[in-house]
Amino acid sequence: MSFTDAIKSVLVDNYFEFEGRASRSEFNYWWLFECLIGISFGIITTLLAINANNLIIELNLVSWLQRIQILLIVLFFVPRIAVTVRRLHDINKSFWWIFMFVPGFYLIIPLFIFIYWVMFKESDYGPNNYGHPVN
């Protein structure tokens, strides 16, 4: 799959498609495309901010570029997740693997286990290191 075919596949053909599979080339070209866009916006914004001769016009343009970048981040969110889920399917992994990268996901399950354990574990009978049992 070529670079342009991969981008068309992710953005047009499979925008909301979470089933099926995505090849390595489709996945890798999509991530390369997103990185190139992000780097391009970063370089342009930085150059405009550094070389601001007419400060008001330059900062206004930087502001608009940042708004466009935020819009692209929002628009690319669903296809980013979709192509990643399809790629996980291609390597015979469940979509649940994507949650490995969600901050705090690792803390949720141990927290529920701890709460369940504290709520339902029977009390020690008789005195222990922390005193006598509560009546």
N, CA, C and O of each residue as an XYZ file, in Angstrom:
540
protein
N       0.849     -1.177      0.000
C       0.000      0.000      0.000
C       0.893      1.238      0.000
O       1.844      1.322      0.776
N       0.588      2.183     -0.861
C       1.393      3.401     -0.947
C       0.982      4.385      0.144
O      -0.020      4.189      0.832
N       1.768      5.437      0.287
C       1.508      6.461      1.297
C       0.128      7.084      1.094
O      -0.659      7.181      2.036
N      -0.160      7.504     -0.134
C      -1.448      8.157     -0.402
C      -2.620      7.187     -0.257
O      -3.691      7.575      0.208
N      -2.423      5.929     -0.652
C      -3.484      4.932     -0.480
C      -3.787      4.702      0.995
O      -4.945      4.539      1.380
N      -2.748      4.689      1.813
C      -2.938      4.472      3.250
C      -3.698      5.631      3.879
O      -4.605      5.415      4.683
N      -3.339      6.846      3.525
C      -4.018      8.017      4.089
C      -5.476      8.035      3.637
O      -6.369      8.307      4.439
N      -5.724      7.749      2.360
C      -7.097      7.690      1.847
C      -7.876      6.585      2.549
O      -9.044      6.768      2.890
N      -7.242      5.451      2.764
C      -7.904      4.340      3.434
C      -8.327      4.705      4.850
O      -9.436      4.382      5.276
N      -7.442      5.380      5.577
C      -7.746      5.728      6.971
C      -8.764      6.857      7.044
O      -9.714      6.774      7.822
N      -8.587      7.907      6.254
C      -9.447      9.089      6.365
C     -10.783      8.971      5.635
O     -11.777      9.546      6.080
N     -10.825      8.241      4.528
C     -12.042      8.203      3.715
C     -12.765      6.859      3.844
O     -13.941      6.808      4.204
N     -12.055      5.789      3.551
C     -12.701      4.477      3.478
C     -13.007      3.872      4.850
O     -14.030      3.208      5.015
N     -12.139      4.091      5.825
C     -12.272      3.404      7.118
C     -12.268      4.363      8.299
O     -11.704      4.040      9.345
N     -12.877      5.522      8.159
C     -12.828      6.538      9.216
C     -13.388      6.007     10.529
O     -12.770      6.192     11.578
N     -14.548      5.349     10.494
C     -15.179      4.811     11.699
C     -15.102      3.284     11.750
O     -15.877      2.662     12.478
N     -14.207      2.677     11.014
C     -14.145      1.217     10.923
C     -13.205      0.651     11.991
O     -11.988      0.822     11.923
N     -13.800     -0.027     12.981
C     -13.019     -0.616     14.060
C     -12.905     -2.130     13.917
O     -12.237     -2.780     14.722
N     -13.542     -2.686     12.915
C     -13.474     -4.122     12.677
C     -12.576     -4.378     11.482
O     -12.336     -3.488     10.666
N     -12.087     -5.592     11.392
C     -11.207     -5.935     10.299
C      -9.751     -5.739     10.683
O      -9.401     -5.708     11.863
N      -8.917     -5.607      9.674
C      -7.481     -5.548      9.905
C      -6.861     -4.393      9.133
O      -7.387     -3.944      8.115
N      -5.727     -3.925      9.645
C      -4.946     -2.884      8.966
C      -3.524     -3.405      8.798
O      -2.924     -3.918      9.743
N      -3.000     -3.269      7.606
C      -1.641     -3.747      7.345
C      -0.613     -2.852      8.025
O      -0.919     -1.748      8.476
N       0.608     -3.357      8.085
C       1.693     -2.549      8.660
C       1.872     -1.257      7.894
O       2.061     -0.196      8.489
N       1.814     -1.342      6.570
C       2.036     -0.128      5.772
C       0.939      0.902      6.022
O       1.229      2.094      6.126
N      -0.312      0.463      6.120
C      -1.396      1.412      6.391
C      -1.182      2.090      7.745
O      -1.297      3.310      7.863
N      -0.876      1.298      8.748
C      -0.663      1.833     10.093
C       0.553      2.756     10.142
O       0.475      3.867     10.666
N       1.673      2.291      9.597
C       2.906      3.081      9.657
C       2.806      4.359      8.836
O       3.275      5.407      9.280
N       2.216      4.300      7.667
C       2.064      5.513      6.856
C       1.124      6.514      7.529
O       1.336      7.723      7.446
N       0.087      6.006      8.196
C      -0.817      6.919      8.896
C      -0.068      7.651      9.999
O      -0.186      8.870     10.129
N       0.705      6.914     10.795
C       1.446      7.567     11.884
C       2.503      8.519     11.338
O       2.738      9.579     11.918
N       3.141      8.155     10.232
C       4.102      9.058      9.597
C       3.396     10.335      9.137
O       3.914     11.436      9.326
N       2.227     10.189      8.540
C       1.430     11.335      8.094
C       1.106     12.258      9.266
O       1.277     13.472      9.157
N       0.642     11.705     10.377
C       0.318     12.525     11.549
C       1.556     13.216     12.108
O       1.502     14.385     12.491
N       2.670     12.490     12.152
C       3.911     13.101     12.655
C       4.371     14.236     11.752
O       4.786     15.287     12.241
N       4.302     14.035     10.443
C       4.720     15.083      9.506
C       3.852     16.329      9.640
O       4.361     17.448      9.588
N       2.566     16.145      9.810
C       1.677     17.301      9.995
C       2.015     18.020     11.291
O       2.116     19.246     11.312
N       2.191     17.268     12.371
C       2.518     17.881     13.658
C       3.838     18.625     13.632
O       3.943     19.736     14.151
N       4.849     18.011     13.025
C       6.165     18.653     12.933
C       6.083     19.903     12.059
O       6.675     20.932     12.385
N       5.353     19.813     10.955
C       5.213     20.972     10.062
C       4.558     22.147     10.775
O       5.048     23.274     10.704
N       3.457     21.885     11.457
C       2.791     22.960     12.201
C       3.705     23.513     13.287
O       3.742     24.722     13.513
N       4.434     22.640     13.955
C       5.349     23.097     15.002
C       6.447     23.997     14.465
O       6.754     25.030     15.059
N       7.042     23.609     13.340
C       8.116     24.411     12.743
C       7.581     25.761     12.268
O       8.176     26.802     12.549
N       6.463     25.744     11.552
C       5.897     27.003     11.037
C       5.521     27.935     12.177
O       5.826     29.127     12.134
N       4.860     27.397     13.198
C       4.451     28.221     14.338
C       5.657     28.792     15.059
O       5.657     29.964     15.437
N       6.682     27.982     15.253
C       7.887     28.448     15.942
C       8.595     29.530     15.139
O       9.010     30.545     15.697
N       8.735     29.321     13.838
C       9.401     30.325     13.005
C       8.629     31.640     12.986
O       9.230     32.713     13.031
N       7.324     31.564     12.922
C       6.524     32.790     12.941
C       6.628     33.498     14.285
O       6.694     34.726     14.342
N       6.644     32.734     15.352
C       6.719     33.345     16.686
C       8.093     33.952     16.942
O       8.196     34.994     17.588
N       9.152     33.312     16.442
C      10.514     33.819     16.662
C      10.782     35.055     15.816
O      11.356     36.031     16.301
N      10.371     35.017     14.558
C      10.667     36.104     13.625
C       9.530     37.115     13.543
O       9.220     37.612     12.460
N       8.924     37.413     14.643
C       7.761     38.306     14.640
C       8.211     39.757     14.540
O       8.548     40.374     15.551
N       8.218     40.313     13.313
C       8.524     41.731     13.125
C       7.284     42.567     13.412
O       7.325     43.534     14.172
N       6.196     42.174     12.793
C       4.929     42.837     13.060
C       4.174     41.939     14.033
O       3.424     41.053     13.623
N       4.376     42.173     15.298
C       3.975     41.258     16.356
C       2.494     40.907     16.329
O       2.142     39.740     16.507
N       1.634     41.864     16.116
C       0.195     41.599     16.175
C      -0.235     40.667     15.040
O      -0.987     39.721     15.271
N       0.233     40.925     13.823
C      -0.143     40.092     12.678
C       0.424     38.686     12.838
O      -0.274     37.703     12.589
N       1.692     38.585     13.255
C       2.334     37.282     13.401
C       1.650     36.447     14.476
O       1.381     35.265     14.263
N       1.368     37.048     15.624
C       0.739     36.301     16.708
C      -0.691     35.908     16.356
O      -1.169     34.861     16.790
N      -1.371     36.733     15.579
C      -2.706     36.376     15.110
C      -2.636     35.161     14.189
O      -3.467     34.258     14.285
N      -1.650     35.137     13.304
C      -1.462     33.998     12.409
C      -1.095     32.748     13.198
O      -1.598     31.661     12.912
N      -0.219     32.897     14.188
C       0.153     31.769     15.048
C      -1.085     31.233     15.758
O      -1.271     30.020     15.867
N      -1.922     32.131     16.235
C      -3.156     31.725     16.911
C      -4.052     30.911     15.979
O      -4.617     29.896     16.386
N      -4.181     31.359     14.729
C      -5.002     30.616     13.772
C      -4.381     29.267     13.433
O      -5.097     28.275     13.300
N      -3.066     29.216     13.291
C      -2.404     27.937     13.024
C      -2.613     26.964     14.177
O      -2.814     25.770     13.955
N      -2.567     27.463     15.392
C      -2.806     26.598     16.546
C      -4.243     26.095     16.566
O      -4.491     24.946     16.931
N      -5.179     26.933     16.184
C      -6.581     26.496     16.110
C      -6.765     25.411     15.055
O      -7.490     24.441     15.273
N      -6.110     25.578     13.920
C      -6.183     24.563     12.865
C      -5.567     23.260     13.359
O      -6.100     22.180     13.105
N      -4.454     23.362     14.059
C      -3.802     22.164     14.578
C      -4.698     21.448     15.589
O      -4.790     20.221     15.566
N      -5.346     22.180     16.458
C      -6.267     21.569     17.426
C      -7.435     20.904     16.698
O      -7.857     19.810     17.072
N      -7.956     21.560     15.661
C      -9.035     20.975     14.870
C      -8.585     19.659     14.228
O      -9.333     18.682     14.225
N      -7.368     19.633     13.687
C      -6.852     18.402     13.083
C      -6.669     17.306     14.126
O      -6.941     16.138     13.848
N      -6.216     17.665     15.308
C      -6.066     16.673     16.380
C      -7.419     16.048     16.698
O      -7.522     14.833     16.867
N      -8.448     16.875     16.777
C      -9.796     16.369     17.072
C     -10.307     15.510     15.913
O     -10.862     14.435     16.139
N     -10.123     15.977     14.674
C     -10.595     15.226     13.511
C      -9.854     13.905     13.330
O     -10.438     12.929     12.861
N      -8.579     13.863     13.696
C      -7.783     12.652     13.514
C      -7.904     11.680     14.681
O      -7.342     10.586     14.623
N      -8.622     12.050     15.737
C      -8.693     11.182     16.912
C      -9.350      9.840     16.590
O      -8.794      8.788     16.908
N     -10.524      9.867     15.965
C     -11.246      8.627     15.663
C     -10.469      7.747     14.687
O     -10.313      6.556     14.958
N      -9.972      8.275     13.560
C      -9.219      7.388     12.666
C      -7.931      6.858     13.301
O      -7.496      5.752     12.983
N      -7.320      7.641     14.195
C      -6.115      7.167     14.887
C      -6.441      5.931     15.726
O      -5.714      4.938     15.692
N      -7.533      6.000     16.473
C      -7.940      4.860     17.295
C      -8.371      3.700     16.399
O      -8.027      2.549     16.666
N      -9.124      3.999     15.337
C      -9.628      2.948     14.451
C      -8.494      2.186     13.779
O      -8.510      0.955     13.757
N      -7.513      2.889     13.234
C      -6.417      2.197     12.553
C      -5.563      1.418     13.559
O      -5.015      0.370     13.221
N      -5.449      1.917     14.774
C      -4.691      1.199     15.796
C      -5.418     -0.078     16.201
O      -4.790     -1.124     16.364
N      -6.733      0.000     16.363
C      -7.509     -1.198     16.712
C      -7.435     -2.223     15.584
O      -7.262     -3.414     15.842
N      -7.562     -1.774     14.342
C      -7.464     -2.704     13.215
C      -6.072     -3.316     13.114
O      -5.931     -4.481     12.743
N      -5.045     -2.536     13.441
C      -3.677     -3.078     13.427
C      -3.511     -4.115     14.533
O      -2.863     -5.140     14.325
N      -4.086     -3.860     15.702
C      -4.050     -4.855     16.777
C      -4.748     -6.140     16.334
O      -4.274     -7.235     16.636
N      -5.864     -6.016     15.625
C      -6.543     -7.199     15.106
C      -5.644     -7.944     14.127
O      -5.653     -9.174     14.092
N      -4.871     -7.214     13.335
C      -3.992     -7.835     12.350
C      -2.894     -8.661     13.011
O      -2.431     -9.649     12.441
N      -2.478     -8.264     14.202
C      -1.454     -9.046     14.911
C      -2.097     -9.966     15.948
O      -1.434    -10.441     16.871
N      -3.413    -10.210     15.779
C      -4.174    -11.150     16.595
C      -4.260    -10.739     18.060
O      -4.156    -11.573     18.960
N      -4.449     -9.450     18.283
C      -4.631     -8.926     19.642
C      -5.992     -8.249     19.721
O      -6.503     -7.727     18.729
N      -6.568     -8.268     20.914
C      -7.857     -7.630     21.148
C      -7.696     -6.113     21.187
O      -6.606     -5.593     21.423
N      -8.806     -5.419     20.949
C      -8.765     -3.954     21.021
C      -8.467     -3.474     22.428
O      -8.087     -2.317     22.613
N      -8.630     -4.334     23.425
C      -8.369     -3.940     24.815
C      -6.910     -3.554     25.028
O      -6.600     -2.838     25.981
N      -6.019     -4.004     24.174
C      -4.605     -3.652     24.301
C      -4.385     -2.147     24.162
O      -3.392     -1.617     24.660
N      -5.294     -1.465     23.497
C      -5.125     -0.023     23.309
C      -5.191      0.715     24.642
O      -4.647      1.812     24.771
N      -5.851      0.122     25.632
C      -5.975      0.776     26.932
C      -4.677      0.765     27.729
O      -4.595      1.406     28.777
N      -3.669      0.054     27.256
C      -2.367      0.090     27.925
C      -1.793      1.500     27.917
O      -0.960      1.836     28.758
N      -2.227      2.313     26.986
C      -1.646      3.636     26.835
C      -2.508      4.742     27.427
O      -2.195      5.925     27.291
N      -3.584      4.355     28.076
C      -4.430      5.335     28.745
C      -3.853      5.573     30.134
O      -3.741      4.634     30.922
N      -3.483      6.817     30.449
C      -2.899      7.072     31.772
C      -3.859      6.670     32.883
O      -5.053      6.965     32.830
N      -3.331      6.011     33.861
C      -4.123      5.609     35.008
C      -4.837      4.283     34.850
O      -5.412      3.777     35.814
N      -4.815      3.703     33.646
C      -5.515      2.432     33.444
C      -4.954      1.349     34.350
O      -5.693      0.504     34.857
N      -3.646      1.379     34.550
C      -3.014      0.368     35.388
C      -3.433      0.502     36.847
O      -3.341     -0.463     37.606
N      -3.883      1.662     37.241
C      -4.274      1.883     38.629
C      -5.726      1.509     38.894
O      -6.088      1.234     40.038
N      -6.554      1.493     37.877
C      -7.978      1.255     38.077
C      -8.238     -0.171     38.558
O      -8.953     -0.368     39.541
N      -7.675     -1.154     37.888
C      -7.935     -2.546     38.256
C      -7.402     -2.861     39.650
O      -8.146     -3.421     40.456
N      -6.138     -2.527     39.979
C      -5.691     -2.785     41.356
C      -6.518     -2.041     42.396
O      -6.731     -2.546     43.498
N      -6.983     -0.845     42.051
C      -7.820     -0.096     42.988
C      -9.122     -0.840     43.267
O      -9.533     -0.945     44.423
N      -9.778     -1.357     42.228
C     -11.011     -2.114     42.431
C     -10.759     -3.401     43.212
O     -11.568     -3.784     44.056
N      -9.653     -4.059     42.936
C      -9.314     -5.271     43.691
C      -9.105     -4.929     45.157
O      -9.592     -5.637     46.038
N      -8.389     -3.856     45.421
C      -8.145     -3.443     46.803
C      -9.450     -3.095     47.513
O      -9.672     -3.523     48.646
N     -10.314     -2.324     46.858
C     -11.588     -1.938     47.472
C     -12.447     -3.171     47.736
O     -13.042     -3.300     48.806
N     -12.510     -4.070     46.768
C     -13.277     -5.301     46.949
C     -12.726     -6.095     48.128
O     -13.490     -6.590     48.957
N     -11.411     -6.218     48.205
C     -10.763     -6.978     49.271
C     -11.045     -6.348     50.636
O     -11.369     -7.060     51.587
N     -10.927     -5.029     50.742
C     -11.158     -4.341     52.015
C     -12.635     -4.427     52.408
O     -12.950     -4.571     53.589
N     -13.526     -4.341     51.447
C     -14.955     -4.338     51.766
C     -15.460     -5.700     52.223
O     -16.329     -5.778     53.092
N     -14.929     -6.769     51.649
C     -15.537     -8.074     51.882
C     -14.679     -9.057     52.677
O     -15.133    -10.161     52.975
N     -13.466     -8.685     53.020
C     -12.627     -9.587     53.819
C     -13.139     -9.578     55.252
O     -13.414     -8.525     55.826
N     -13.260    -10.768     55.811
C     -13.733    -10.861     57.190
C     -12.682    -10.329     58.143
O     -11.482    -10.381     57.870
N     -13.156     -9.821     59.261
C     -12.254     -9.278     60.280
C     -11.466    -10.401     60.942
O     -11.905    -11.550     60.968
N     -10.292    -10.054     61.479
C      -9.538    -11.005     62.295
C     -10.256    -11.163     63.624
O     -10.699    -10.181     64.220
N     -10.368    -12.394     64.082
C     -11.000    -12.633     65.382
C      -9.954    -12.499     66.460
O      -8.830    -12.977     66.307
N     -10.314    -11.857     67.540
C      -9.389    -11.670     68.649
C      -8.485    -10.479     68.414
O      -8.520     -9.861     67.350
N      -7.678    -10.160     69.406
C      -6.780     -9.007     69.279
C      -5.688     -9.254     68.238
O      -5.265    -10.389     68.015
N      -5.243     -8.165     67.607
C      -4.108     -8.239     66.689
C      -3.157     -7.088     67.004
O      -3.262     -6.486     68.073
N      -2.245     -6.771     66.113
C      -1.239     -5.724     66.359
C      -1.847     -4.343     66.561
O      -1.182     -3.449     67.085
N      -3.104     -4.154     66.153
C      -3.709     -2.823     66.185
C      -4.823     -2.695     67.213
O      -5.545     -1.698     67.228
N      -4.963     -3.674     68.053
C      -5.943     -3.587     69.140
C      -6.962     -4.707     69.093
O      -6.829     -5.681     68.351
N      -7.987     -4.530     69.916
C      -9.055     -5.524     70.029
C     -10.090     -5.298     68.934
O     -10.202     -4.189     68.411
N     -10.856     -6.344     68.576
C     -11.873     -6.192     67.531
C     -12.978     -5.236     67.944
O     -13.279     -5.079     69.127
N     -13.578     -4.597     66.939
C     -14.700     -3.689     67.168
C     -15.951     -4.545     67.348
O     -16.152     -5.525     66.631
N     -16.794     -4.163     68.320
C     -18.017     -4.947     68.584
C     -19.041     -4.753     67.519
O     -20.122     -5.338     67.589
